[in-house]
Every structure is written in C-alpha cells, then in structure tokens.
Amino acid sequence: MFIRLKIILIIMAIVTVIAATTLIASIYYMRSGLQEATENYISVIAEISEKLVSSETNLLKANAETVAEHLVNEPIENWGAAMRAQLAIHKNFMAFTVADRNGVVFAVGKTPTPSDLLKSEFARRAFAGETVISTTRADPTGELVFHVCVPFGSNGERILSVSIPGMLFCDLLGDLTIWETGSAYILDREGTIIASKRREWVRDRRNVFEYAEENPAARSLTDFSRVMLQGKKGIGRYTLFGVERLVAYISITGSKTKWVLAVVSPLGESPEAHITQGLILTALVFLSLGTLAAFLASGFIAKPILIVQEQNLHLAEMSAATREASEAKTRFLANMSHEMRTPLNAVIGFSELLIHSPPNRDELGEVLEKIHDAGMTLLSIVNDILDISKIESGRFELVVAEYDLASLINDAITLNIMRIGEKPIKFTLGIEETLPVRLRGDELRVKQIMNNLLNNAFKYTREGSVEFHVAAGREGDDVWLTTVIRDTGVGIREEDLPMLFDDYAQVDAKGNRWIEGTGLGLSISRRLVEMMGGQIRVESEYGKGSVFTARIRQQFVTCESIGAEVAENLRKFQYFRQKHAWKSDMVIHPLPYARVLLVDDVQANLEIGRGVLKPYGMKVDTAFSGRRAIELLRDENIRYHAVFMDHMMPDLDGIETVRIIRKIGTEYARTVPIIALTANAILGSRRMFLDNGFQDFISKPIDLPQLDAVLMRWVRNRDLETAAVRPPEEEDPPFRPVHEIGSIDGLDQKAALARFGGDRESFLRALRSYADTILRLVARAGGFDEKGLDAYAIMVHGIKSSSYGIGARQLGRLAENLESAARFGDFAFVRARQAELSAAAGKLLAELNERLNEVDRESGKPAREAPDPAVLDRLGRACRNYDMDGVDQ
C-alpha cells in the first residue's frame, strides 16, 4: 500500500512541475506584449470617443452661434417666430433664452434658461465673448439639460443660452461597449457624471467624490478621478467593489470647461486576462488529467485517507469554533461575576459579622435579616446565571420540590424594595389571599423570574409607581401561577420588542446608557418560563411604562390558602421569615500565633476581611496592591503564615502577582500558602488558581465554614497552639460616650451606622476621614479636561464610593452620574454638572465639619497645634523596623 501511494505522489509531483513550468513560461513571454496591446487598444477607443464627443460639442456651439448671428439682425418682435423656426431645424435644441446682465430679455421653448444661471461662470464667459457649454442641471420642471452660452451681438451686453437635452452624450456613447461590460463615461471638472451607461447616475447628477464618502469601497475611484481631472491623457487602474478595472482617459477639447472622458473595463475581461485564464485552465486540465490518472491507479487507497483527513479538518474547525465561543462566554461570565459579587461581599460580609455579634443582634436583627436575605438571594441568582450554558445546551434540569409560596414572594419583595433607594417610586403589591400556601416546583427558578422582572421595573423607572401582582388558578393537578409587574418607567420602543428576550440584549442602549445590565435577565426568564410550560409577554408604550406578565405551571399540593392576614402582611411589607439557622455553636480555634496578609484594592473588602478573621485572634496586615504584597514577601521582614490575595486588581492582578512572588527564588516565597480571595467564582476558577501558584480558593462573599476549613488546613499549627502563651489582657480604656452629631442634610446616618455595626466611634472616625479627604478629591476632579476623562472617571468613582459609604447618598449619586458620563465620553455633561458636585460637597462638608467640631468640644478632646514629636518619632522607628505592634500602639 505504501509503495502504490508513493507512486501516486511521484506522478502527481511530475505532472505538477511540468504544468507549473509551462504555465509560468507562457505567461512570462506573453504578458508584456498582451498588456501593451490591451492598453493601446483601450487608449485608441478613448481617443476615438473623445473626438466623437468633441465634434458633437463643437457642432452644438457652432449651431448656437449661427442662431445667435441670425437673431441679432432681427427686430425683437420677430424673435419668437425666428426662434421657433430654429427649434424646428435643430432637433437637439430645446429652448432659446436671450439675456442681458440684468436678467432674461426673451425666451422661447419648454426649458428656458433660469435667471440664476446668468450668475454662473458659463454666463460670465459668454458675456466676455466666449462660447461655452455648461454642465448638466435640472430645470424647474425637473428635466436634465445642458446650456450652450454664446455672445449675442458685438458689444458683450447680451448672450444667447440654448437648452439641449441632458442625456445627449449618454445617447451618443450608449452603443459603445468595450469587451463584455466595459463602457465610457464623462466627468465635468467637479467630478459629476454627465454621461454614462448608468443613465440613472446621470439623471441623479452622481458625483464621484461624494459617492466615495458614502461608500468607502469607492475610495480608489476617487483618487484616480482626481488624477484624471488634473491631466490631459493617460491610462491606469483602480479597484471598485473589489474588481480591478483598466481605464484610459483623455480631456475633451471641445468642452472648453475641462471635461474628461474615460473608457473603463474590468481587467478580467481583457484579452490579457482571457489568455492568462486560458493558459491557467490548460495547465489545470493537464494537471487534472495527470492527477486523475494517478488516482485511478490507486483510488481505493486514497479514498479512505481523504475521508479521514476531511473528518479531522471538520472536527478541528468545530473544536476551534467551540473553544472560541466558550472562551468568549467565560470572559463574559467572569466579568459579570466579578461586577455583581463585589458589592455582595459588603452586604453579606457585614451582615454576618453584625448578626454574630451578641450585643447588636437583637437591635439590628430585622435590618440585618433583610440585608442578608437580599444578598443570599442575589448570590443564588448569580450562580444560576453562570449555568446559562446548561440551559442553552438543553442539559439544564429543574429541581422540583415543595415550597412556601408566601415566603418566596416575601424574598422577592425584600430584595427588590431595596432597589427603590431614594427614587420617588410607590411600590404597590396585589397579593390575593386565595393563593395556595404551598406549591411544588423549582422555588429558586420561580424566584429568579420574579426577581428579574422586578429588577427591570425598578431599574428603568425613575419616578411614579411599580405594581407587583401575584395570582393563582387551579387546573386539575396543576396550578397556573401568574405574575404581573406594571411600571411607569421609560418603556420600550415598538421596534425593540421583538429582540427584548434575546440573549445578551439590552434595547435602546444609547437612551439607557446610565443603566447597568448584562442583557441576560429577560432571556433567562423567558427560557425558565418556557421550561415550566408557561409563557411570558410584554406590553409597552415608549415613555409611559411597561407591563410584563409571566404565567407558569406549578404542581398542586394543598387546598389551604395563605389567608387574609398573611396577604395583608405581604402587602404592608411586614412578612419576615427567620430562615437562617446561624451556626452560633461553630467551634472557633484561636490562632493568636498566626499572622496573615490580606491583599485587596477595595477598602471595604479589607474591612470585611479583618472582621471575619478577628475571632481567630490572628494578626492581620493589609496591602492595597499586588506590588506592595510582592515587596513585603521579598523583604521577609515579616514571615506570614498565609496570604489572602484578591484576583481582579488594577495594575497587577492576583495571578500576575503570585507568578512574580513564586519567581522571587527564596524557599519562603516559593512555599508560603497563598489563597485566592475573589468574586470571579465561575466553573473552573479553582483549577485555574491552583494551576497558577495558589494553594486554595475562597469565593466572595466569604463563606465562614469555607474560610474556617482553609485556615484549619493551611494556617493552624497544633505545636504552636501547645507552646503559645496567651498574653495578659490589657485593661479596657476608660469608657467615653460617643456624642450624637445631630441631623445633617444629605447624610443618612441611620443607614450608615448600620453598616458600621452600630459602632458610633468607628462611624465618627470614618466621618473625620471623609471630611479630611473628600474636598481635595472634588477640587482635583474640577481640574480635568476632555483628554483626561478616564482619570476623571477614576477620581469621581472614589468620591462616589466614599460618599455612599458614610451615607451621603445625594453627593454619591451626583458623582455616580458624572462617572458614568465620563466613561461614555460625554464631556459636555461633565462640564455642565461638575460645578453642582463641587457646590454639594462644599455645603455638606461645611455642616459636617461644624458638627464634628461641636462633638470635639463636647467630649473635651484637646486640640493640638501640631502632632506630638515624640509620638511621631516612635511611629517612624516602628515603621522602619517593620514593628506592626508598635505601629498599632
């Protein structure tokens, strides 16, 4: 088999060499002569066509001059009859107009010359004693005409304008065909087509330069046309719509107004191309016959090989396409996961810390239950959205079980009522008391549908109302659960409705550029509704609002209904469930001997990290960037038991940072446990981190049991526990009450204080820090110009985050709007609203500083003119010696 295949290859190689050699030699010897002959041929046609056009223009001008000479000797009362007689003689003449420098004197015919033409260059040249023919123009009746302007009389005070058909030269050149589709056309000096086989181009007065602006594919035509209008004669080539064309051009001597005639034909129709194609075809036939002969000898051997190769190629293409689609989707999901999980880290992390704190649990339990309920529900939705690939592939399965319908509705309400914020929106609930207590279905997916629809309603409604109605109707062993969400938001354009439920689609993106979204919510809702045997529909009027209706099939469980009291509690937002069984009995193993490094570029994440690690009694150091973490591990002034590293950070991300740390070369840098701490928790992330130098992986929001397991595995050391001696506890500092700062316009102290776990001392420290820094940030933001919008967006992002963090919502919203405008490049909006941001910040900070000074006076805190030099000296020594205990003191 191998020998026969080898013979086939040898025969094919010989045939190929012979065919290629013959083809190259033939083309080489024939091309130069053919090319010259082809160019000469098309040049001769251009010259003949030019003579034909010049002769016609000269004849038209001569006839017009003859008419002028005839009329000039006639009294004006005889002009009408004389002109009509001349129109009968000269078939190409349509009208005569006699004019002086003040306007039309006398006109006969259906297309007389309009008075505005008398101001043109053609009229001025005729007044100066020269006979010229104008370019085409549409007369008042819409008919396309030329005008031959000739002097009328000997004193230069009058001219005769003769109107001739605008399609005259099209008719003259209409029968001219070069090879198969080639033709001739004429351009005036402005690039307007005044004759062409494409008669509609002449009627529309198509201009090649304007055409190129509308059609980038015609750019080559424009460049060549400029060359044509500058020269008298030549030949060249240009490409139009991917077809190379051969052109010969020549100025029309008879026009006197720099007309140029071009003869053009696709190069593929020339004899050169035909002969070349013939040679290639001959070579291919020869090659095909040789190949056929070789294959006939061993066809049964080659056939299976070709089949296998074709299948392998097809599989490779499919694999590449699948890999590319998968990578694109993974990038999309990673970004979406990070963007949505990062704020969840703050919501769930702070709620877990405060609920675990006995002094605050009773006081803040209800508020924290809402925060945690909302955070966990959103987290579940994020995890489900990450499984969209399963839905698309048909491998997704619903998890059917009994669930409490009132609790499900409450979860959706609790989550989405928080989306109102400070918008003037009235949230109305229509909950029927006949709703069944329990249903059987996929609770999480039903909740996901409600959340997505309510989320959309609140996002796209600036003011007005949002209504949420839930009804149920039994049909045999099934229950049809119907959800209706009505809003007074921005609405949806009629043309956008068909693609509203498409994947990754966000309609009217320009009008809604301030609204964040992935484009997946409605698509997932539609798929889930259809999987439950239901339908989802939308009715909307742009600018007035929308109504979304989802109807899904659930399984009947019981005839018992929720009743009037539960329905009323739901309608009044008073139905809360204690569904979190906090693991207060979870054993925490103290690790006072341990010291860890927490690396993150977001201050809130560092605060939460410190909080969740606090029960273990460890020393927790922080770094705001990957580069700072590299410095600490390279210097080894402190040897950490573990490093918790965020993934997505600016400048250097977590993976790049770990790669550099592992290459430091020391045993410590190579072996220190580094745990990925990230919101990028998609399928395959753990494997990715482990493959890039990490020892373990914790997803955000931080799950306490998962954190405990990681600490027990990588940080706990039983030998050190045995040897550790607990230092004596320091006496608590004297208790000093924190004074109230009073109400401040624009500062939601209650919400902000809850974020600090009710710790007023920490809240006051945050307010002081905010007052010290925010005015400088606002001042720096006011110095940016249009070229610095990217840096400006980062600056106001910091203002936004800090303002929201201490409860300054109004200032935070101003900064958020400016950040969005900067990221979209809307410098006009930034310039118009920056002064409003500065004024609002100045007003807030003036009142805040006044209240803080009052607190200082009431608390008896002494004011120093300068820091204590001795304290500064001790602090400096502690920093230089990497003595973190000394720094803390």
N, C-alpha and C positions, 0 to 999 in steps of 0.2 A: 504493500500500500504506500509506503514511504517513497519508494522508487518511482512509482507512477505519478505521485504528487510532485516529485522533484522534476520529472519530465515536463509536466504541465507548466510549472513555474519557468523552466528554461525556455519553452516555446513562447510563452507569453512575454518573457523578457526580450527575446529576439524580435518578435513582432512589434513590440512597443518601441524598441530602439530604431528599427527601420522606419516605422511610421513617423516618429518624432523627428528623426533626421531629415526625412523627405519634406515634412511639413515646414520645418524651420528654414531649410534652404530655399524652398519655393517662395515662402512669404518674404524672406530677406531680399531675394533678387527681383521680386515683382512689386513690392510695396512702394519703393521710391518712385518708380515710373508711374504706377497707378495713382499715387497720391498727387503727383504733379498734374497728371491728366485730369483728375477729378476736380482739382482746384481751378485749372484753366477752363474747364467746361462750365462750371458754375459762375466763374467771373465773366465769361462771354455772355451767358444768359443775363447777368446783371447789367452789362453794358447795353445789350440789345433792349432790355426792358427800360433802361434809363432813356435811351434815345426815343423810344416809343412815347414815354411819359413827357419828355421834354418837348417833343414835336407837338403833342396834344396841347401842352400849356402854351407853347408859342403860338399855336393856331388860335387858341381861345383869346389870347391877348391881342393878336393881330385882328381878329374879327371884332373884338370890342373896340379897338382903336378905329377901325373902319366905320363902325356905327357912330362913334363919337364925332368923327370928321363929317359924317353925313348929317348929323343932327345940328352941329354947331352953326351951320349956314341956314338952318330952317328957323322961321319965326316960332316963338314959343307956342303959339296957338296951333301949330301943325305938329308939335312933338308927339302928341298922343297917337295920331294916325301913323306917323312915321315909325314910332317905336313898335306899335303892334305889327306893322309890316315886317320890321326886322326880326321880331319874335317868330314870325311865320317862316322866315328864311333860315334862321339859325336855331336848329332843333334843341341844342344844348343850352340855349339862353331861356331863362325862366322869368326874368323881370329886369327892368331898367330903372335906375334912380339917378337923377341929376341933383347935385347938392353943392351949396357953397359953404363957406366956413361957418355960417350961422345955422345951417340945417338943411333939410330936404327942400328942394325947389320944385321938382316934378318927378312923379313915379308912375310906372305902368307895369302890370304883371301881378301874379299871385303871391310872390315872395319879395317885395321891395326891400331895399336895404334899410335897416332901422337907423335912427339918428345916432345911436351910441357908437355905431361902427365908424362914424366920421371922426371920432376922437382917437381911433386906433392908429397904429404905426402904418398900416396899409394905406389909410386915407391920407395921412401926412405925407407919405412918399409920393402919392398921386398928385397932391397939391404942389409938390416940389417938381413935378414934371416927369415922373417915372411910372411906367405901367407895371403893376404887381398883382399877384393873385394871393388871396388870403388863405388862411387855414379854414377848416370846417367850423361851422357854428350852427346852432339851432335857431331858426327864425321864430317869430312869435307864434306861428301855427304849429311849431314842433317839428317842422321838416328840416332836414340837414342840408346845408347849402355851402358853396364857396362864393366868394365875391371877387370879380376882376375889376380892379380900380384903375381907371385911365384918366389922364388930364383931359379936360373939356374946355377947349379954347386955348388961346395963346397967352393969356395974362395970368394963369395959375389961380384964378379965383373960383373956378368950378371944377368938379370932377364928375365922371360918369361911373357908376357902380353897376356891374352886370352880375345878376344872380345866376349861378349854374348849379346843377344837382350835386349834392354832397357825396353821392355814390358813384360819380362819374368814373373816377380812377379805379374803383372796385370793379366796375364793368369792364374797364379797359384791360385790367390784369386778371380778370376772373378765369379765363381759359388757360392761363399759364400754370402748368404742373411740372415740377422737377422730379424725375424718377417716380416714386409712388405717391407720396403725400407732400412733397416739397412745394413751396409757393413763394410769392413775392409780396412784400408789404412796404408801405411808405410811412415814414415818420416826419412830422413837422419839427421845427427846431426846439420845441418844448417837450418832445417825446410823445406827442399824441399821435395815435394811429389814424391816418386819413385814408388809407387804402389797405385792404387785406381780404384774404379768402374768408376770414371770420367776419362777416358783414355786421354781426351784432356788436363787435368791438368798435367798428367804425361809427355805427349809429350811437353807441354809448360814449363815444369820444374817449375810449380807454387810453390812459396814459401809462407808459411802461414803468415810469419811476414810482407813481402812486401804486401801481399794481404790485410792485416789488415790496412796498411797505406792508401791504396786506397779505402777501404771500412770500414768506422768506425763501421758498424754493425757487423763486424767480430772481434771486439776487444776482446770479451770473448774467442773466439777460440785461439787467440794469447797467451793470458795469460795462458790458460790451456796447450797449446803446450809447453810453457817453463817448466811447471811442469813435463810434460811427458818426456822431454829430460833430465831432471835432476834426475829422479827416475828410478827404475828398474821395478816396478809393482805397479798398483793402479787402482782406479775406481773413477769416478767423473762425473760432469755435466758441460756443458757450453751451452750458448744460441747463436744461429747463425740465423740471419734474423728473430728474434722474435720467434724461435722454440727452446724449451729446449730439449737437447739431453743427453742421457746416454752414457758414454764412459768407456770402460775398456782398459787399455794399459799395455804393457809389453815390455821390452827391448829384442831385437833379439840377442841371444847369439852367433849365428853362424856368424854374420856380422863382428865382431871384430872392427867395426867403429861406434858404438853407434847408430845403427838404432833402431827405436822404432815402434812397431805395435800397432795400435789402432782399436778397434771394436766399432762402434758407431751406434746408432739408435735413432730416435725421441722418447722421453719419452711417447708420446701419443700412440705409437704402442705397448708398453709393456703390459704384462698381467695385471700389476697393474692398468694401465690406462684403459684397456678394462673392467676389473671387476668394477673399480670405475665408469666408464661410464655406465656400465650395471646397477649398483645399482642406479645411478642417474636417468637413464632412467626409471627404475622400479618405483622409487619414483614419477617421473614426470607423468608416466602413471596413477599411483594411484591418484595422486593429480588432474590430468586432468579429470579422471572419476568422482571423487568427485565434482569437480568444475562444470563439465557438468551436473551432476545430480541436483546440486543446481540451475544452470541457467535454466535448462529445467523447473523447477518448477515455475520460475518467470521470464522467458526470456522477456516477453513483458514489464516488469517493468524496467529491467536492460538496455534494448536496447536503449531507448531514452536518458538515463543518460549517457551511454557510448558515444553516438553520440555527446552530448553536451560537455562532457569532452574533446573529441578528437578535436572538433572545437575550444574550448577555448585554448587548448595546441597549436594548429596550429596558432591561432591568436597571442598568446603570443610570439611564435617563430618569426612570421613575424614582430611583433611590435619591438622585440629586435633587429632583423636584420636591420629594417628600422631606428631605433634610432641610432644604431651604425654607419650605413652609413651616416646618417645625421650629427652626431657629427664629424665624420672624415672629411666630406666635410666642415662643419662650421669651424673647425680648419684650414683647408687648406685655405679657403677663408679669414679668419681673418688675417692669416699671410700674405697672398698675398696683402690684402687691406692695411695693415699697411706698408709693404715694398714699395708699389707703391705710396701711398698717402703722405707719409712723405716728399719726395722731391717735390711733387706738392705743399705742403704747402708753401715752399720757393718761387717757381716760381710764383704762383698766388698771394700769400700774398704780395710780394714785388712789383709785377706789379700793383696791385690795389692801394697800398699806393702811388706809384710814379705817376700813372695816375691821382689820385685825388689831387695831389699837383700842383696847378696852375703854379708855376714858372718853373716846369720841363716838363709839359705836352706837349708843342709844340716841345721842343727839343728832347724829348725821346719818343714821341708818337708812331712812326713807330716801334721802337725796342720793346717797351712795348706791342704793339699790337701783335707782333709775340709771345712774351713770354706768354701773357695771352691767345691768341688763342690756342697755343700748350697745355697749362695747362688745359684749359677747355675741349679741345677735349680728352685729356688723361683721365681726370676725368670722362667724359661721358663713355669712353671705360671701365674704372674700374667698374663703376656702372652696365654696361651691362654684363660684365663678371660675376659679382656677381649673375646675373639672369640665370646662365647656368643650374641650376636645372629646370627652366621652360622649357628650350629647351629640356632637356633630357626627361622630363615628357610629352612633346607634348602640353603643355599649353601655350607655347610662341606664341605670335602673332606679325606680322609685322605691324608697324604703317605707313600706306601709305598716302603720301601727295605729292604735287608738290614741287620740289626743284630746285635750281640753280646749274647746273652741274659744271660750271666753278668755282663757289665758293667752291663746295665740293672738287674738285681737288686741289684747292689752299690750303684748310685746310690740306689736306693730305701732300702736298708738304711742307707747312710751318712747320708742326710738324716734319717731318722726315728729312728735311735738317739739323735740329739741331743735329741729331744723328751722323753726319759725324765727328763733333768735329775737331780734327787735323789729322784725318786719311788721307792719300794720296788717296782719292777717288774722281773720277769725276762723278758727278750726271747729267745724261742726260735725258731730257724729250722729249717724242714723242707725242705731242698733235695735233690731227687733227682739222683743222679749220671747218670741217663739223660736228663736234659734236653738238648735239642739245642744245639750250640754257637752256631748262627746260625738266625735266623728271618727271614721277610720280612713286614713290616707297618709300621705307624706307630709307631716307637720312642717318640717323645715322648708320644703318647697312651696307650700301654700303661703307660709310667712314671707318667703322670698318674693313671691309675686306681689303681695300686698306692699312690702317694703319698697320694691322697685317703683311701683305706680305712685305711692305716696311721696317717695323721694323726688320723682319727677315733678309732681304737682307743686311741692314747696320750692324746688329749685327755680322753676320757671314762673313763679308767682311773686311779684314784688309787693303787691298790696291787694286787699279785697278779701276773698274767702277761699277755703278749701273744705269740701264736704266729703265725708267718708261714710258710705252706706254698705251694710252687710245684710243680706237676706238669704234664706234657705227654703227650698221646697223639696218635699219627698216625692220620689217616683219609684215605687216598688222597693227594691233593696238598695236603691241609690238615693243620694241627696245631692241636689244641684245647689252648690254654694255660689252666690252671685255677689261680686264686689263692684261697687260703682264709686269712682273718685271724680269729683267735679271741681274744677278750679277756675279762677278768673285771671289766669296768667296770660302769657304772651300769645298763646295759641299757636297753631300750625298752619302754614300755607297749604292750599289745596294741592299744589303740585308736589309737595313734600310728603303727603300722606302715604302714597304707595311704598316709599322706602323707609317709613318710620320704624318698622320692626326688623330691618336688615341688620346683619352683624356689623359691629364697629361703626355704625352710622350715627351721626349727630346732625340733625337737619338744621338749616338756617345757621350754619356755623359762624357766619360773619355777624349776624344780628345778635347771636347769643355768645359772643366771644368771651364775655366775662364769666360765663357759667362753666364750671369744670364738669367733666364727664368722660367716660370711656366709650360710650356708644354701645355697651353690651346689655344694659339693664332691660330695655324693652325687648331686645332679641331673645334673651334668656327667658323672660316672662312668657313670650309667645310660645317658645318651644316647650316650656314646662306645662303651660295650659293645654297645649295640644296633646302632650303625653298623658294628661289626665282626662282626655276625651272631651275637652271643652273648646271654647272659642274666646278670643279677645278682640275687641273692636274699639274704635275711637271716633268720636265726632268732635270737630273743632272749627272755630271761626277765628281767623287770624286777628290778633289784637284784643280778643274778648275772652278767650279761655278754651278749655277742652274738657271732654268727658270720656273717661276710659272705663270700659265695662269688661270684666273678666268673669266667665262662667265656667266652673269646673265641676267634675263629677267626683263625689266622695261616697264612701260606703256608710250605710245606715248602721247605727249602734244602739240607740235608745230613743224612746219617745219623750223622755224627760227634757224640758226646755230650761233655759237659763233663768227665766222668770223676770219679773218687773224690777226687782231690787238690783240684781246684777246688771241688767241692761242700763238702768239709771246710773249706777256707779261707773259703768264704762263711759256713758255719755258725759258724765261730770269729771272724768279722768281721776276717779278715786278707787279704781280696782288695782290692787297691787298684790303680787304673789311673792311669798318667801320661797324661792326655788333654789337658792344657793345654800347648800349644806357646807358651810365653811369648815375646813379641817383644822379646828382650833386645837385638836389633840395631836396634831402632827409634831413629832419629836424633832426639835432643832438641836443639832450637835454644835456647841460653841467651838469656834476656831480662832481663839484670840492670838494664837501664834502665827496666823497666816496674814499675808499681805498681797493684795491683788491690784492690778492696774486696769482701770476701766477707760476705754478709748471710744470717743464719740464726738461728732461735731455739733450736736444739739444739746444745749444746756439742760433742757427738761429731761432728756434721756439719762444724762449723768445723774440728775437729782433722783430719778426713779431707781436707777441702778444702785446708788448709795442706799436708798431706802430699803430695797428688797434684800440687800446684803447686810444691813445693820443688825438683824437678830443674831447673826453668826459671830458678832464681836470682832470681825476682821478689820484690819487697817486697809482703807480703800483710797488709792491715789487715782487721779484722773488726768487724761491728756485729751486736748481738743483736736488733735490731728494725727495722722499716721506718721508724719515726720517727727513729731515730738516723742511718739512711742518708740521710734527707731533710736533716737538719741538716748532715751532712758535705758533701753535694753543693751545698747552698745557700750555705754559707760559702766554699767553694772555697779553703780554706787548703791543701788537698791536691787536686791535679787527677789523678784516677785515669785510667788508660788503659782500664779496663773495670770493670764491676760485675757480680758474680755474685749473683743475687737468688733466694732461696727463694720458692716460691709460697705455701704454706699456713703462715701465721704468725698468732699471736694479735694482737688489736687491729687492725693494718693488714696485710692480706695483700699478696703481691707485686704483684698487678695494681693495687691501690689505691695502693701506694707509688710505682710507676712513673708512674701517672697524675698524682700530685702533683708528682713530680720534673720531668716534662715541662712542667708549668704554671709552674715557677719563673720562666721567662722569659729566662734567660740562654742564650747560644749553647752554653755548655758543658753545661748541664743538658738542653738540647734534643738534643744530638748524642752525648753520652757513650754508648759501647756498653754496654747492659745485657743480660745473658744470663740467661735463666730457668734456674734450677737446681732441679728439682722431682721429686718422686716421683709426681706426677699425670701419668703418661705414657700417656694414652689417645689413641685415634684422634681427630684434630682438635685436640689440645692445641697443637701447633706453630703452627697457623694462628691459634688463639685468642691466643697470646702475641704473635705478630707483629702482630696487629691491635690490640694494647693497648700498644704502645710499646716492646716488646722487640726487640732486634736478632737474637737467636738463642736456641737452646733446647738444653739438655743434660738428659737424664733421669737420675734416681738409680736404682740405684747408678751412679756416674760411670764411664763407659767411656773409657779412656785415649786410644784413637785419636780418639774423638769430641771429647774435650777438646782434644787437640793440634790438630785441624782448626779448632776455634773460636779457639784462641789464635793460630794462624797467620793466620787471616782478619782478626781484629779487634784484636789486640794487637801482633803483630810489625811492626817498622818497620826496614827494611833500612838506611835512612840513619842511624838511631840506632845500629844494630849497628856500622856502619863507624866512627862517631865515638866509640863507647863506649870508655872506657879502664878496664880491669879493675883495681879497687883491689888493693893488695898484701894478700896473705892474712895475717891475724893469726896469731900463734903460738898453738898449741893450749895451753889452760891445763894446768897440771901435772896428771897423772893421779892421781885419788884413787879407790881402790876403794870400791864401794858395799857396805856391810856387810849381812850377812843379818839379817833382823829375827826369824827364828825362827818356829815354828809358832804360830798364833793360832786358837783355837777359833772356828769360824764364818766364817773368812776363807780362801777358796780362792785362795792366792797363785799357784799354778801357772797356773790358767786366766786370772787377771787379768793376770799378767806377759806371757802370750802375746798378750793384747790390746794391750799396750804394746810389742810387737815385741821383747821380751826386754830392753828398756831399763830397768834397775833404778833408775837415777837418776830417770827420769820417773815410774816407779811410786811411788817414795818421795815425790816431790813431790805426787802425787795423794793418797797416804795422808795426808800432812800437811794438805792442803786439806780432805779429808774429815773428819779429826778436828777441824779448826777450826770447821766449819760444821754438821755433822750434828746435834750435841746441841742447838744453838739451834733447828733446824728441828723436832726432836721436841718440844721444850718449847713452841714456838709451836703445834704441832698439838694439844697437850693442852688448849689454851685455847678450842677451838671448841665451840659448842653446836649444837643441831639446825638452827637457822636458817642456820648457816654451813657446811653440808655441802659446797656447791660449792667454797668456798675451801679447805675441809679436804682435799677430793679433790686439788686442785692441789698443796697442801703435801705430802701423803704421796706424790704422784706424783714429786716431786723427791727425796724420801727413797728411794723405790724405785729410780729411775734411778741415783742416785749409789751406792747400795749394790751393785746389780748391777755397776756399772762397776768397782768396786775388788774384786769377788769376795765381798762379804758377802751370800751368797745367802739365808741364813736370815732376816736382817733385811729383805732385799729382798722376800722372799715375804710376810712379815708386813705390810709397807707396801702391797704389791700387793693383798692381801686387803682391807685397810682402804680402799684407793682404790676398789675395786670395790663394796664395801658402801656407801660414801659416794655413789657415782654412782647407786646403786639406791635411795638414801634410807633405808637400813637403819641408823638411828641407834642402835638397841639393840645391834647387832653392834659398831659403832664404840666405843660407850661401854664395852662389855664387854672389848674387845681392846686399847684404847689403852694401858692400863697394861702389857700384855705387850710392846708395842712400845717403851715407854719403858725397861722393865727390860732388854730385849735390847740396846737401843742403849747404855745405860749400861755394861752388862757388856763389850760389845765395845770401846767407846771407852776404858774404863779399862785394858784389857790392851793395846790398840793404842798409847795414849799412853805407857804404861810402856816398851814395846819401842822406840818412836821415841826416847824419852829415852836409852835404852841405846845406840842407834845414834849419837846425837849425842855421847855421852860417849866411845864407842869411836873415832869419827872425829876426835876432838879439836876439834870445832866449838865455838868460844867462844859463850857465852850472854851477850847484852847485856840490860841493864835497860830500854833504850829504843832506838828506831831512831836512826841517826846523823843529827843535824840537817842536816849539810852535804849528805848524800845526799838527804834529803827536799827540801831547797831546790833542788838541781839537778833533781830529778824534777819538782817543781812548775813550774819555769821551762820545762822541755821540754814539759810538757802545755799550758801557756798559749800556747806558741809553735807548737803542733802539730808539734813536732820528734820524729817517731817514732823516728828513730835514737837520739836522746838518751834517749828513754823506754826503749828496749831496753837501752841501756848501763846 
